[in-house]
Amino acid sequence: MKDGPHIARIAALIGDSARAEVLTALMADRALTATELADVAGVTKQTISAHLAKLQEAGLLAVESQGRHRYFRLADRDVAELLESLMNVAFRAGAVRLRASPREPALRRARVCYDHLAGEVGVQFYEALLRQGLVQATPNGAELTAAGAQWFAQVGIDTTGLARQRRMLCRPCLDWSERRHHLGGALGAALFQRLLEGGWAESAPGSRVVRFTPRGELALREWLAGQPQHSA
């Protein structure tokens, strides 16, 4: 008798091209309707319904009904982290799309990747953390340094509390438009939330785009320079 999780079933579900497109689209942490997902996957509404039912049955998708509409999103953070890992492996294996980046400049500059900041700004910030010794690369990804914990405390992020979460604290996430990494994990999510709460950035309604306010642009420049003067 064979014990343990049946990973082949999950791998087969994700491996279908239409379902893979659906899951990738939902990495923006926006709930989408079946019609919207059918357009993304390039299939009919009838076909997408069958795909969504399989993904939901496997626990990969959650659905919420509002009026006549049903909205789909990733079931939980574990699913998003699995997809992030697959994207990293695909990139290393050379399985990349011919279109290198989003057509919309605003999406290339800053956008949401599940619950953290991606795009040019996200990559620049992660590379600044590495350059300043606030985060260091490890064989398993990345880890926060003592100097980094102090820096994040200056911008109002309690890394000690984050480290107690089940989620990985500091996770490099491959940015599919920049082909370099941005900051994911609990720290990346906390940073993005801090940007929103501080009024430095906002998510554009109905879009993955993240826009920075004038105050946010100033704070961002200081953060990239390792001088978080506008942390309050």
C-alpha atoms as a printed R data frame, in Angstrom:
    type eleno elety resid chain resno       x      y       z
1   ATOM     1    CA   MET     A     1   0.000  0.000   0.000
2   ATOM     2    CA   LYS     A     2   1.277  3.451  -0.903
3   ATOM     3    CA   ASP     A     3   0.981  6.159   1.718
4   ATOM     4    CA   GLY     A     4   1.221  9.949   1.583
5   ATOM     5    CA   PRO     A     5  -0.251 12.753  -0.545
6   ATOM     6    CA   HIS     A     6  -1.156 11.965  -4.151
7   ATOM     7    CA   ILE     A     7   0.996 14.623  -5.819
8   ATOM     8    CA   ALA     A     8   0.493 13.212  -9.319
9   ATOM     9    CA   ARG     A     9  -3.166 14.291  -9.256
10  ATOM    10    CA   ILE     A    10  -2.310 17.873  -8.317
11  ATOM    11    CA   ALA     A    11   0.560 17.988 -10.820
12  ATOM    12    CA   ALA     A    12  -1.744 16.793 -13.600
13  ATOM    13    CA   LEU     A    13  -4.325 19.447 -12.748
14  ATOM    14    CA   ILE     A    14  -1.766 22.253 -12.824
15  ATOM    15    CA   GLY     A    15  -0.035 20.817 -15.894
16  ATOM    16    CA   ASP     A    16  -2.982 21.392 -18.207
17  ATOM    17    CA   SER     A    17  -2.260 24.557 -20.208
18  ATOM    18    CA   ALA     A    18  -5.707 26.138 -19.766
19  ATOM    19    CA   ARG     A    19  -5.755 25.466 -16.017
20  ATOM    20    CA   ALA     A    20  -2.193 26.750 -15.708
21  ATOM    21    CA   GLU     A    21  -3.283 30.013 -17.344
22  ATOM    22    CA   VAL     A    22  -6.174 30.287 -14.873
23  ATOM    23    CA   LEU     A    23  -3.956 29.737 -11.847
24  ATOM    24    CA   THR     A    24  -1.330 32.176 -13.125
25  ATOM    25    CA   ALA     A    25  -3.975 34.870 -13.691
26  ATOM    26    CA   LEU     A    26  -5.239 34.416 -10.142
27  ATOM    27    CA   MET     A    27  -1.746 35.045  -8.747
28  ATOM    28    CA   ALA     A    28  -2.741 38.725  -8.811
29  ATOM    29    CA   ASP     A    29  -4.986 37.911  -5.800
30  ATOM    30    CA   ARG     A    30  -8.018 39.289  -7.631
31  ATOM    31    CA   ALA     A    31 -11.197 37.263  -7.834
32  ATOM    32    CA   LEU     A    32 -12.284 36.696 -11.437
33  ATOM    33    CA   THR     A    33 -15.451 35.343 -13.004
34  ATOM    34    CA   ALA     A    34 -15.622 32.250 -15.179
35  ATOM    35    CA   THR     A    35 -16.113 34.461 -18.240
36  ATOM    36    CA   GLU     A    36 -12.967 36.441 -17.471
37  ATOM    37    CA   LEU     A    37 -10.991 33.258 -16.871
38  ATOM    38    CA   ALA     A    38 -12.273 31.739 -20.110
39  ATOM    39    CA   ASP     A    39 -10.816 34.743 -21.968
40  ATOM    40    CA   VAL     A    40  -7.513 34.343 -20.130
41  ATOM    41    CA   ALA     A    41  -7.290 30.630 -20.926
42  ATOM    42    CA   GLY     A    42  -8.539 30.987 -24.492
43  ATOM    43    CA   VAL     A    43 -11.341 28.423 -24.086
44  ATOM    44    CA   THR     A    44 -15.128 28.437 -24.202
45  ATOM    45    CA   LYS     A    45 -17.319 29.139 -21.185
46  ATOM    46    CA   GLN     A    46 -18.443 25.517 -21.130
47  ATOM    47    CA   THR     A    47 -14.853 24.269 -21.129
48  ATOM    48    CA   ILE     A    48 -13.729 26.688 -18.423
49  ATOM    49    CA   SER     A    49 -16.569 25.548 -16.184
50  ATOM    50    CA   ALA     A    50 -15.223 21.996 -16.298
51  ATOM    51    CA   HIS     A    51 -11.686 23.192 -15.554
52  ATOM    52    CA   LEU     A    52 -12.820 25.357 -12.639
53  ATOM    53    CA   ALA     A    53 -14.842 22.517 -11.148
54  ATOM    54    CA   LYS     A    54 -11.781 20.256 -11.146
55  ATOM    55    CA   LEU     A    55  -9.570 22.924  -9.576
56  ATOM    56    CA   GLN     A    56 -12.163 23.692  -6.937
57  ATOM    57    CA   GLU     A    57 -12.694 20.012  -6.128
58  ATOM    58    CA   ALA     A    58  -8.942 19.597  -5.619
59  ATOM    59    CA   GLY     A    59  -8.863 22.505  -3.165
60  ATOM    60    CA   LEU     A    60  -6.812 24.774  -5.433
61  ATOM    61    CA   LEU     A    61  -9.565 27.352  -5.946
62  ATOM    62    CA   ALA     A    62 -12.152 28.990  -3.710
63  ATOM    63    CA   VAL     A    63 -15.374 30.512  -5.025
64  ATOM    64    CA   GLU     A    64 -17.623 33.264  -3.722
65  ATOM    65    CA   SER     A    65 -21.083 34.097  -5.031
66  ATOM    66    CA   GLN     A    66 -22.339 37.667  -5.274
67  ATOM    67    CA   GLY     A    67 -25.714 38.075  -6.901
68  ATOM    68    CA   ARG     A    68 -25.673 36.279 -10.230
69  ATOM    69    CA   HIS     A    69 -21.897 36.145 -10.390
70  ATOM    70    CA   ARG     A    70 -19.418 33.646  -9.006
71  ATOM    71    CA   TYR     A    71 -15.882 34.835  -8.343
72  ATOM    72    CA   PHE     A    72 -12.887 32.506  -8.248
73  ATOM    73    CA   ARG     A    73  -9.578 33.004  -6.443
74  ATOM    74    CA   LEU     A    74  -6.699 30.851  -5.213
75  ATOM    75    CA   ALA     A    75  -7.794 28.793  -2.232
76  ATOM    76    CA   ASP     A    76  -4.989 29.886   0.067
77  ATOM    77    CA   ARG     A    77  -1.421 31.124   0.318
78  ATOM    78    CA   ASP     A    78   0.026 27.609   0.037
79  ATOM    79    CA   VAL     A    79  -1.321 27.359  -3.509
80  ATOM    80    CA   ALA     A    80   0.270 30.697  -4.426
81  ATOM    81    CA   GLU     A    81   3.625 29.609  -2.971
82  ATOM    82    CA   LEU     A    82   3.453 26.356  -4.942
83  ATOM    83    CA   LEU     A    83   2.871 28.327  -8.142
84  ATOM    84    CA   GLU     A    84   5.743 30.694  -7.292
85  ATOM    85    CA   SER     A    85   8.065 27.709  -6.905
86  ATOM    86    CA   LEU     A    86   6.941 26.264 -10.226
87  ATOM    87    CA   MET     A    87   7.562 29.621 -11.924
88  ATOM    88    CA   ASN     A    88  11.105 29.661 -10.543
89  ATOM    89    CA   VAL     A    89  11.773 26.128 -11.807
90  ATOM    90    CA   ALA     A    90  10.249 26.936 -15.208
91  ATOM    91    CA   PHE     A    91  12.474 29.982 -15.521
92  ATOM    92    CA   ARG     A    92  15.635 28.027 -14.640
93  ATOM    93    CA   ALA     A    93  14.639 25.315 -17.107
94  ATOM    94    CA   GLY     A    94  14.171 27.865 -19.893
95  ATOM    95    CA   ALA     A    95  10.398 27.414 -20.096
96  ATOM    96    CA   VAL     A    96   9.565 31.083 -20.607
97  ATOM    97    CA   ARG     A    97   7.033 32.894 -22.739
98  ATOM    98    CA   LEU     A    98   8.032 34.677 -25.916
99  ATOM    99    CA   ARG     A    99   6.377 37.856 -24.654
100 ATOM   100    CA   ALA     A   100   8.853 39.052 -22.040
101 ATOM   101    CA   SER     A   101   6.721 41.508 -20.108
102 ATOM   102    CA   PRO     A   102   3.269 43.080 -19.803
103 ATOM   103    CA   ARG     A   103   2.324 45.456 -22.584
104 ATOM   104    CA   GLU     A   104   1.074 48.090 -20.141
105 ATOM   105    CA   PRO     A   105   3.954 50.232 -18.771
106 ATOM   106    CA   ALA     A   106   2.182 50.702 -15.433
107 ATOM   107    CA   LEU     A   107   2.027 46.924 -14.963
108 ATOM   108    CA   ARG     A   108   5.722 46.578 -15.725
109 ATOM   109    CA   ARG     A   109   6.596 49.248 -13.194
110 ATOM   110    CA   ALA     A   110   4.618 48.052 -10.160
111 ATOM   111    CA   ARG     A   111   1.891 45.460  -9.722
112 ATOM   112    CA   VAL     A   112   0.507 42.970  -7.228
113 ATOM   113    CA   CYS     A   113   1.864 39.403  -7.181
114 ATOM   114    CA   TYR     A   114  -0.635 37.589  -4.957
115 ATOM   115    CA   ASP     A   115  -0.029 39.667  -1.797
116 ATOM   116    CA   HIS     A   116   3.300 41.374  -2.417
117 ATOM   117    CA   LEU     A   117   4.874 43.975  -4.694
118 ATOM   118    CA   ALA     A   118   6.195 42.970  -8.112
119 ATOM   119    CA   GLY     A   119   7.441 44.677 -11.256
120 ATOM   120    CA   GLU     A   120  10.404 47.004 -11.689
121 ATOM   121    CA   VAL     A   121   9.869 48.613  -8.289
122 ATOM   122    CA   GLY     A   122   9.593 45.281  -6.487
123 ATOM   123    CA   VAL     A   123  12.793 44.008  -8.110
124 ATOM   124    CA   GLN     A   124  14.676 47.238  -7.363
125 ATOM   125    CA   PHE     A   125  13.648 47.078  -3.733
126 ATOM   126    CA   TYR     A   126  14.701 43.457  -3.284
127 ATOM   127    CA   GLU     A   127  18.066 44.088  -4.939
128 ATOM   128    CA   ALA     A   128  18.578 47.140  -2.696
129 ATOM   129    CA   LEU     A   129  17.970 44.948   0.358
130 ATOM   130    CA   LEU     A   130  20.624 42.525  -0.867
131 ATOM   131    CA   ARG     A   131  23.079 45.293  -1.763
132 ATOM   132    CA   GLN     A   132  22.751 46.937   1.643
133 ATOM   133    CA   GLY     A   133  23.148 43.654   3.531
134 ATOM   134    CA   LEU     A   134  19.627 43.775   4.950
135 ATOM   135    CA   VAL     A   135  18.805 40.454   3.302
136 ATOM   136    CA   GLN     A   136  21.303 37.837   2.230
137 ATOM   137    CA   ALA     A   137  21.010 35.093  -0.354
138 ATOM   138    CA   THR     A   138  21.120 31.504   0.893
139 ATOM   139    CA   PRO     A   139  21.063 28.108  -0.866
140 ATOM   140    CA   ASN     A   140  17.383 27.864   0.101
141 ATOM   141    CA   GLY     A   141  16.435 31.372  -0.974
142 ATOM   142    CA   ALA     A   142  17.114 34.321   1.319
143 ATOM   143    CA   GLU     A   143  17.191 35.294   4.978
144 ATOM   144    CA   LEU     A   144  16.843 38.502   6.921
145 ATOM   145    CA   THR     A   145  19.976 39.834   8.626
146 ATOM   146    CA   ALA     A   146  20.148 41.550  12.025
147 ATOM   147    CA   ALA     A   147  20.640 44.872  10.254
148 ATOM   148    CA   GLY     A   148  17.606 44.068   8.114
149 ATOM   149    CA   ALA     A   149  15.419 43.400  11.150
150 ATOM   150    CA   GLN     A   150  16.436 46.791  12.533
151 ATOM   151    CA   TRP     A   151  15.735 48.500   9.209
152 ATOM   152    CA   PHE     A   152  12.271 46.971   8.901
153 ATOM   153    CA   ALA     A   153  11.507 47.984  12.498
154 ATOM   154    CA   GLN     A   154  12.206 51.586  11.432
155 ATOM   155    CA   VAL     A   155   9.446 51.361   8.839
156 ATOM   156    CA   GLY     A   156   7.007 49.826  11.300
157 ATOM   157    CA   ILE     A   157   7.321 46.118  10.463
158 ATOM   158    CA   ASP     A   158   7.778 43.661  13.334
159 ATOM   159    CA   THR     A   159   9.915 40.904  11.825
160 ATOM   160    CA   THR     A   160   9.973 38.938  15.098
161 ATOM   161    CA   GLY     A   161   6.227 38.485  14.926
162 ATOM   162    CA   LEU     A   162   6.376 37.611  11.240
163 ATOM   163    CA   ALA     A   163   9.023 34.950  11.911
164 ATOM   164    CA   ARG     A   164   6.592 33.104  14.179
165 ATOM   165    CA   GLN     A   165   4.163 32.582  11.306
166 ATOM   166    CA   ARG     A   166   4.007 29.247   9.530
167 ATOM   167    CA   ARG     A   167   4.795 31.071   6.302
168 ATOM   168    CA   MET     A   168   8.392 31.497   5.122
169 ATOM   169    CA   LEU     A   169   9.656 34.879   6.323
170 ATOM   170    CA   CYS     A   170  11.845 35.929   3.417
171 ATOM   171    CA   ARG     A   171  11.208 34.378   0.036
172 ATOM   172    CA   PRO     A   172  12.633 35.493  -3.318
173 ATOM   173    CA   CYS     A   173   9.870 35.336  -5.913
174 ATOM   174    CA   LEU     A   174  10.742 35.310  -9.607
175 ATOM   175    CA   ASP     A   175   9.355 38.369 -11.380
176 ATOM   176    CA   TRP     A   176   8.128 37.120 -14.762
177 ATOM   177    CA   SER     A   177   8.409 40.504 -16.481
178 ATOM   178    CA   GLU     A   178  11.826 41.505 -15.119
179 ATOM   179    CA   ARG     A   179  13.285 37.966 -15.064
180 ATOM   180    CA   ARG     A   180  14.815 38.778 -11.685
181 ATOM   181    CA   HIS     A   181  13.501 38.365  -8.160
182 ATOM   182    CA   HIS     A   182  11.297 40.511  -5.961
183 ATOM   183    CA   LEU     A   183  10.518 39.995  -2.269
184 ATOM   184    CA   GLY     A   184   7.812 37.482  -1.381
185 ATOM   185    CA   GLY     A   185   7.027 35.571   1.784
186 ATOM   186    CA   ALA     A   186   5.623 37.037   4.988
187 ATOM   187    CA   LEU     A   187   8.074 39.936   4.793
188 ATOM   188    CA   GLY     A   188   7.089 40.849   1.246
189 ATOM   189    CA   ALA     A   189   3.404 40.759   2.181
190 ATOM   190    CA   ALA     A   190   3.997 42.907   5.279
191 ATOM   191    CA   LEU     A   191   5.974 45.430   3.253
192 ATOM   192    CA   PHE     A   192   3.225 45.772   0.659
193 ATOM   193    CA   GLN     A   193   0.590 46.148   3.368
194 ATOM   194    CA   ARG     A   194   2.719 48.841   5.010
195 ATOM   195    CA   LEU     A   195   2.884 50.740   1.718
196 ATOM   196    CA   LEU     A   196  -0.900 50.651   1.416
197 ATOM   197    CA   GLU     A   197  -1.601 51.548   5.042
198 ATOM   198    CA   GLY     A   198   0.886 54.415   4.957
199 ATOM   199    CA   GLY     A   199  -0.842 55.957   1.959
200 ATOM   200    CA   TRP     A   200   2.317 55.584  -0.098
201 ATOM   201    CA   ALA     A   201   0.774 53.262  -2.678
202 ATOM   202    CA   GLU     A   202  -2.644 52.112  -3.802
203 ATOM   203    CA   SER     A   203  -3.989 49.296  -5.919
204 ATOM   204    CA   ALA     A   204  -5.779 50.573  -9.001
205 ATOM   205    CA   PRO     A   205  -9.450 49.457  -8.942
206 ATOM   206    CA   GLY     A   206 -10.054 46.428 -11.150
207 ATOM   207    CA   SER     A   207  -6.376 46.120 -12.029
208 ATOM   208    CA   ARG     A   208  -3.119 44.565 -10.822
209 ATOM   209    CA   VAL     A   209  -1.416 47.958 -11.164
210 ATOM   210    CA   VAL     A   210   0.087 49.545  -8.034
211 ATOM   211    CA   ARG     A   211   0.441 53.323  -8.135
212 ATOM   212    CA   PHE     A   212   2.674 55.340  -5.791
213 ATOM   213    CA   THR     A   213   1.601 58.702  -4.378
214 ATOM   214    CA   PRO     A   214   4.064 61.647  -4.463
215 ATOM   215    CA   ARG     A   215   4.787 60.982  -0.769
216 ATOM   216    CA   GLY     A   216   5.249 57.320  -1.580
217 ATOM   217    CA   GLU     A   217   7.697 58.082  -4.386
218 ATOM   218    CA   LEU     A   218   9.802 60.109  -1.937
219 ATOM   219    CA   ALA     A   219   9.673 57.370   0.698
220 ATOM   220    CA   LEU     A   220  10.547 54.768  -1.926
221 ATOM   221    CA   ARG     A   221  13.668 56.657  -3.009
222 ATOM   222    CA   GLU     A   222  14.765 56.896   0.611
223 ATOM   223    CA   TRP     A   223  14.035 53.217   1.213
224 ATOM   224    CA   LEU     A   224  16.073 52.213  -1.821
225 ATOM   225    CA   ALA     A   225  18.933 54.311  -0.453
226 ATOM   226    CA   GLY     A   226  18.643 52.585   2.927
227 ATOM   227    CA   GLN     A   227  17.371 55.716   4.686
228 ATOM   228    CA   PRO     A   228  13.731 55.153   5.798
229 ATOM   229    CA   GLN     A   229  13.078 58.698   7.012
230 ATOM   230    CA   HIS     A   230   9.371 58.698   6.112
231 ATOM   231    CA   SER     A   231   8.359 55.640   8.135
232 ATOM   232    CA   ALA     A   232   5.609 57.376  10.121
